[in-house]
Amino acid sequence: MLRLSKLTDYAVVVLTRLEEAEDGGVLTAPVLAAATGLGEPTVSRVLKTLAHAGLVEAAGAVGRLTAWFRALS
């Protein structure tokens, strides 16, 4: 059985929502929070972690998938 931490699960949710987004997948943390049901601080923390891993481009409270990650799908 595969066990994920809460933040890992939240990261999958945020990545999925960014992938489904129009306009190049650019969404703000408040929009992502509303769309996913997660709190804004949690979404911001997840975006920061994903940006550090190179999966999203995050500037403040705005995030979008990197070109490399979009090419995988």
N, C-alpha and C positions, 0 to 999 in steps of 0.2 A: 504494500500500500504506500502511495506517495503522500507525504505530509507537507503541507505548505504553511508557512507562518501567515499571520493576518496581513502583514505588509506585502508579502509576496502575492497573496490573493488579490489585494487591492491594486497592486501593480498590473496584474493581468487584466483586471477590470478597466483600469485607466488606459492601458495600451489598446484594448479592444475598442473602447469608445473613441480614442484618437484615430484608430484605423477606419472607423465608420464615418468619421467627420468629413464634411465637404470642405471646399476651399483650401485644400492642401493639408487638412487635418490640424489647423491652428485653433486651439481652444484655450480659454482662460481657466484658471483654477476654479473660480466660482461657477462657471458654466459646467465644467467637468464634475464638480461637487453636486450640482443640481441634477445632472444627467445620471450620475451613478449612485446617488444617495449617500455618498461619503461626506465627511466634514471637510471644509476648506483647508484647515491645517494638515489634515491627513493627505489630501490631494497634493498640496504644495510639497510635503515631505516626500511623497512618492515621485513627483516630478523631478525633484532635486536628485534623488537616488538614481532614477532612470537616466537623467542627464549625465550624471557622473559615470554611468556605465556606457554612455554613448548611444543609447536607444532613442532618446528624444532630445530635441533642442529646446531648452527651457531658458527663458529670460524673464526673471521675476515670476509673475503668476501666469505666464503664457507658455504653452507647450505645444509641440508638434513632433511627429515622428521624424527621425533622421532619414535622409535619402537611402542610406544603407539598409535601414530596417524596413522601409517601404518596399524596397526591391525584393525582400524575402517573401512578401505575400503575393 
